[in-house]
């Protein structure tokens, strides 16, 4: 399963990078396959693992913010692994 998600506090000003960095720390410490990008993070793992990381990020940001926004997009494909690398490579081969 690949999940693309973004998380950010609301009402904390224009620059949110210090808050997002707290989520990055959780993701990095998890050991899960991931890619950060300008608009969020891709995670790859099983349902419980991925959702547990998103929940941990949520819990951390709620410690310093009364409100957060989370967007989640899921690609859940049975039997597929290493999709973070394979999906991009497959598209590049066809260029």
C-alpha positions as CSV (number, residue, x, y, z in Angstrom):
1,X,0.0,0.0,0.0
2,X,1.3,3.5,-0.9
3,X,-0.2,6.5,0.9
4,X,0.4,10.1,0.0
5,X,-0.4,12.3,2.9
6,X,0.1,15.9,4.1
7,X,-0.3,17.2,7.6
8,X,-0.2,20.8,8.8
9,X,-1.4,22.8,11.7
10,X,-4.0,25.5,11.0
11,X,-3.7,29.0,12.4
12,X,0.0,28.8,13.1
13,X,1.2,31.4,10.6
14,X,2.6,31.3,7.1
15,X,5.7,29.1,7.6
16,X,4.9,25.7,8.8
17,X,8.2,23.9,8.3
18,X,9.1,23.7,12.0
19,X,5.8,21.9,12.7
20,X,6.1,19.6,9.6
21,X,9.6,18.8,10.8
22,X,8.1,17.2,13.9
23,X,6.1,14.8,11.6
24,X,9.3,14.1,9.6
25,X,11.1,13.0,12.7
26,X,8.3,10.4,13.4
27,X,8.4,9.2,9.8
28,X,12.2,8.9,9.7
29,X,12.3,7.1,13.1
30,X,9.7,4.5,11.9
31,X,12.0,2.9,9.3
32,X,9.1,2.7,6.8
33,X,9.8,3.3,3.1
34,X,9.0,6.9,2.4
35,X,9.6,9.9,0.2
36,X,9.1,13.5,1.2
37,X,8.1,16.0,-1.5
38,X,7.1,19.6,-1.5
39,X,3.4,18.9,-0.9
40,X,3.6,15.9,1.5
41,X,5.0,12.5,2.0
42,X,4.6,9.1,0.4
43,X,4.7,6.1,2.7
44,X,4.8,2.4,1.7
45,X,3.8,-0.4,4.1
46,X,0.8,-2.3,5.4
47,X,-2.4,-0.6,6.6
48,X,-1.8,-0.7,10.3
49,X,1.8,0.5,10.0
50,X,1.1,3.4,7.7
51,X,-2.0,4.5,9.6
52,X,-0.1,4.2,12.9
53,X,2.5,6.6,11.6
54,X,-0.1,9.1,10.4
55,X,-1.8,8.9,13.8
56,X,1.5,9.5,15.6
57,X,2.1,12.6,13.4
58,X,-1.4,13.8,14.2
59,X,-1.0,13.3,17.9
60,X,2.4,15.1,17.9
61,X,1.0,18.2,16.0
62,X,-2.0,18.3,18.2
63,X,0.3,18.8,21.2
64,X,1.1,22.3,19.9
65,X,-1.9,23.2,17.8
66,X,-5.6,23.2,18.4
67,X,-6.4,22.3,14.8
68,X,-4.7,20.4,12.1
69,X,-5.4,19.4,8.5
70,X,-4.6,16.0,7.1
71,X,-5.0,14.9,3.4
72,X,-4.6,11.2,2.6
73,X,-4.6,9.5,-0.8
74,X,-4.2,5.7,-0.8
75,X,-3.2,3.2,-3.5
76,X,-3.8,-0.2,-2.1
77,X,-2.8,-3.0,-4.5
78,X,-2.7,-6.6,-3.4
79,X,0.6,-8.3,-3.7
80,X,2.5,-5.2,-4.8
81,X,5.7,-4.2,-3.0
82,X,8.4,-1.6,-3.6
83,X,5.9,0.6,-5.5
84,X,7.7,3.8,-4.5
85,X,10.5,2.9,-6.9
86,X,8.7,0.7,-9.4
87,X,5.9,3.1,-10.3
88,X,8.2,5.9,-11.2
89,X,10.7,3.6,-13.0
90,X,7.9,2.1,-15.1
91,X,6.6,5.5,-16.2
92,X,10.2,6.7,-17.1
93,X,10.8,3.6,-19.2
94,X,7.8,4.5,-21.3
95,X,9.0,8.1,-21.9
